[in-house]
């Protein structure tokens, strides 16, 4: 997959170079044609000389952008995100507001320059899976008044409420073998666990609202309506385990975390998701705590998930 992307990138860069070189006359020799015809010789054209450095530059650039361990130069990370977001703009604006679109591009740039394609695709995986599960029985949720606002489109507050902790962990992970007394591997675990926690929470919430038959308030076990802050259901709880597992499994498959760390990430995501329900039930929608919005709870949720994983 990575080889295919790298080859495609090289071809795109090379194609641009060929277009820029189009004013040269094809196969125009740069050496004299008066040599004896009996001597074997190689004719180097203007196009050959012009293309060679372009090919070399394209190969080096593709190798740099898609290097396995991240540490991609910021300008290159921005370039690949600008290209991708521009090509997919119409599709992305179906799941992001205009402001959310630009904030997501900034997030993508930060993740690519620190963790490369591995960290970037993990976050994209969260966004795609989260959007898909949000659309489950969406019309029915809208009728009951418990669907996500703006048709499920995410704004800047959603982007950073979900991924600020992840970006912080990504930044810390590339500051050396140890940073603030913690190893780089621990910060990578925190990165995977934070996004796994958010996906687990999204799965729990959306599947619980769509299929939850019996919903209880986590603090009192009182029966409440689906969509109530702090409500839990058997269906939503099972879905949260699946959400945390999917992203943790992907993090392991691309080498961000080890197999034991993957298990820790799944457990941390499950625990943090239930803590988030407690926070929602006790702190959210309180008259004297209006600043504690859903996005603040989401940030605390991911922070708790990362902290639990890193502390184990």
C-alpha positions in Angstrom: 0.0 0.0 0.0 2.7 2.4 1.0 4.8 1.5 -2.0 1.8 2.2 -4.3 1.3 5.6 -2.7 5.0 6.4 -2.9 5.1 5.4 -6.6 2.0 7.5 -7.4 3.5 10.5 -5.7 6.7 10.1 -7.7 4.7 9.8 -10.9 2.7 13.0 -10.1 5.8 15.0 -9.3 7.5 13.6 -12.4 4.4 14.4 -14.5 4.5 18.0 -13.4 8.2 18.2 -14.3 7.5 16.8 -17.8 4.8 19.5 -18.4 7.2 22.2 -17.4 9.8 20.8 -19.8 7.3 20.7 -22.7 8.9 23.7 -24.5 12.1 21.6 -25.3 12.3 19.9 -28.7 11.9 16.1 -28.2 15.1 14.1 -29.0 17.1 17.2 -29.9 20.7 16.1 -29.5 23.0 18.0 -27.2 26.1 16.5 -28.8 27.4 16.8 -32.4 25.9 14.4 -34.9 29.0 14.4 -37.0 30.5 11.3 -35.3 31.3 8.3 -37.5 28.1 6.2 -37.8 30.2 3.1 -37.2 30.9 4.1 -33.6 28.3 3.0 -31.0 27.2 6.1 -29.1 24.4 7.2 -26.8 22.5 10.4 -27.7 21.5 12.4 -24.7 18.6 14.8 -25.5 17.7 18.0 -23.8 14.7 16.2 -22.3 16.9 13.5 -20.8 19.1 16.1 -19.1 16.1 18.0 -17.8 14.2 15.0 -16.6 17.0 13.3 -14.7 17.2 15.8 -11.8 13.4 15.9 -11.7 13.2 12.1 -11.4 15.8 12.1 -8.6 14.1 14.9 -6.8 10.7 13.2 -7.0 12.1 9.9 -5.6 13.8 11.7 -2.7 10.7 13.7 -2.0 8.4 10.6 -2.1 10.8 8.7 0.2 10.9 11.6 2.7 7.2 12.1 2.7 6.5 8.4 3.3 9.3 7.5 5.5 8.2 4.9 8.0 9.2 6.6 11.3 7.7 10.0 10.7 9.8 13.1 11.3 8.7 14.5 7.9 9.7 18.1 7.2 6.8 20.5 8.0 6.6 21.9 4.5 6.3 18.5 3.0 3.7 17.4 5.5 1.7 20.5 4.7 2.1 19.9 1.0 0.7 16.3 1.1 -2.2 17.4 3.3 -3.0 20.4 1.1 -3.0 18.2 -2.0 -5.2 15.5 -0.3 -7.6 18.0 1.2 -7.9 19.8 -2.1 -8.6 16.7 -4.1 -11.1 15.4 -1.6 -12.6 18.8 -0.7 -16.1 18.2 -1.9 -16.3 14.8 -0.1 -14.7 16.2 3.1 -17.2 19.1 3.3 -20.0 16.6 3.7 -18.6 15.5 7.1 -16.8 18.7 8.1 -17.9 22.4 8.3 -15.8 24.9 6.4 -13.9 25.9 9.5 -13.7 22.2 10.5 -12.1 21.5 7.1 -9.2 23.9 7.7 -8.7 22.9 11.3 -8.6 19.2 10.2 -6.0 20.1 7.6 -3.9 21.7 10.3 -4.3 18.7 12.5 -3.3 16.4 9.6 -0.2 18.4 8.9 0.8 18.2 12.6 0.3 14.5 12.7 2.1 13.8 9.4 5.2 15.8 10.4 5.5 14.0 13.7 4.4 10.5 13.1 4.2 10.3 9.3 1.6 8.3 7.4 1.2 5.8 10.2 -0.1 8.3 12.8 -2.0 10.2 10.1 -3.9 7.2 8.8 -4.8 6.2 12.4 -6.5 9.5 12.9 -8.2 9.3 9.5 -9.4 5.9 10.5 -11.0 7.3 13.6 -12.7 10.1 11.5 -14.0 7.7 8.9 -15.3 5.1 11.4 -16.7 7.8 13.6 -18.6 9.4 10.7 -19.9 6.1 9.5 -21.3 5.1 12.9 -22.8 8.5 13.4 -24.9 7.9 10.3 -26.4 4.7 11.6 -30.2 5.2 11.8 -29.5 8.9 11.5 -33.0 9.9 10.3 -34.5 8.1 13.2 -32.2 9.8 15.6 -33.1 13.2 14.1 -36.8 12.5 14.6 -36.2 11.7 18.3 -34.0 14.8 18.7 -30.8 12.9 19.7 -28.8 13.1 16.5 -25.6 15.0 16.1 -26.2 18.6 15.1 -25.3 20.0 11.6 -26.2 16.7 10.1 -23.3 15.1 11.7 -20.7 17.5 10.3 -17.8 18.2 12.6 -16.5 21.7 13.4 -13.3 23.0 14.9 -14.5 22.3 18.4 -15.1 18.6 17.5 -11.7 18.3 15.7 -9.7 19.5 18.7 -12.0 18.1 21.4 -11.3 14.7 19.8 -7.7 15.0 18.7 -5.9 17.6 20.8 -4.6 15.0 23.2 -3.5 12.8 20.3 -1.5 15.7 18.7 0.1 16.5 22.1 1.2 12.8 22.5 2.5 12.8 18.9 4.6 15.9 19.5 6.0 14.5 22.7 6.8 11.2 21.1 9.3 12.7 18.7 11.3 14.8 21.3 13.8 12.0 21.8 14.0 8.5 23.3 12.7 10.1 26.5 10.8 13.3 27.2 9.5 14.6 30.6 10.8 11.3 32.0 8.7 9.2 29.8 9.8 7.0 26.8 8.8 7.7 23.3 6.9 4.4 23.2 4.7 5.5 26.0 3.7 8.6 24.2 2.9 6.5 21.1 0.7 4.3 23.3 -0.9 7.5 24.6 -1.5 8.6 21.0 -3.2 5.3 20.0 -5.2 5.0 23.3 -6.5 8.6 23.1 -8.0 8.1 19.6 -9.2 4.6 20.5 -10.9 6.0 23.5 -12.7 8.6 21.4 -13.8 6.0 18.9 -15.0 3.7 21.7 -17.0 6.6 23.1 -18.5 7.5 19.6 -19.5 3.8 19.0 -21.0 3.6 22.5 -23.0 6.8 22.0 -24.2 6.3 18.5 -25.0 2.5 18.7 -26.6 3.0 22.1 -28.9 5.7 20.6 -29.7 3.6 17.6 -30.2 0.2 19.1 -30.2 0.5 22.9 -33.3 -1.2 24.3 -32.8 -0.4 27.9 -30.8 2.7 28.9 -29.6 3.4 32.5 -27.9 6.5 34.0 -24.5 5.2 35.0 -24.4 7.0 38.3 -27.8 5.9 39.7 -28.8 3.0 37.4 -32.1 4.8 36.9 -33.8 4.1 33.6 -33.5 7.1 31.2 -34.2 7.9 27.6 -31.5 7.1 25.0 -29.3 10.1 24.3 -29.3 11.3 27.9 -25.9 12.5 29.1 -24.4 9.7 31.2 -26.7 7.0 29.8 -25.4 3.5 29.1 -26.8 0.4 27.5 -25.7 -3.1 26.8 -25.6 -2.5 23.1 -23.6 0.7 23.4 -21.2 -0.9 25.9 -20.5 -3.8 23.5 -20.0 -1.3 20.7 -17.5 0.7 22.7 -15.3 -2.4 23.0 -15.4 -2.9 19.3 -14.5 0.7 18.6 -11.6 0.7 20.9 -10.4 -2.7 19.5 -10.5 -1.6 15.8 -8.3 1.4 16.2 -5.9 -0.2 18.7 -5.6 -3.2 16.3 -4.7 -0.8 13.4 -2.1 1.0 15.6 -0.5 -2.4 16.2 -0.7 -3.5 12.6 1.3 -0.5 11.4 3.9 -0.8 14.1 3.0 2.2 16.3 2.5 0.0 19.3 3.3 -3.6 20.4 0.8 -6.4 20.9 0.8 -6.0 24.7 0.4 -2.3 24.3 -2.6 -2.9 22.0 -4.4 -4.8 24.8 -3.6 -2.0 27.2 -5.0 0.5 24.7 -8.3 -1.4 24.4 -8.7 -1.7 28.2 -7.9 1.9 28.7 -10.4 3.0 26.1 -13.1 1.0 27.7 -12.4 2.3 31.2 -12.1 5.9 30.0 -15.4 5.7 28.0 -17.3 4.7 31.2 -15.6 7.5 33.1 -16.7 9.8 30.4 -20.3 8.7 31.0 -19.9 9.5 34.7 -18.5 13.0 33.9 -21.4 13.6 31.5 -24.0 12.6 34.1 -22.4 14.7 36.9 -20.9 17.7 35.2 -22.6 18.4 31.9 -25.8 20.5 31.4 -25.5 22.0 34.9 -26.5 25.7 35.3 -23.3 26.6 37.1 -21.0 24.6 34.8 -22.1 25.9 31.3 -18.5 26.0 30.1 -18.3 22.2 30.4 -19.6 21.4 26.9 -19.6 18.1 25.1 -16.3 19.0 23.5 -14.7 19.7 26.9 -15.9 16.3 28.1 -14.5 14.7 24.9 -11.1 16.3 25.6 -11.1 15.0 29.1 -12.2 11.6 27.9 -9.2 11.3 25.5 -6.8 12.6 28.1 -8.0 10.1 30.6 -7.7 7.3 28.1 -4.2 8.2 27.2 -3.2 8.7 30.9 -4.6 5.3 31.9 -2.8 3.5 29.1 0.5 5.3 29.8 0.2 4.6 33.6 -0.3 0.8 33.3 
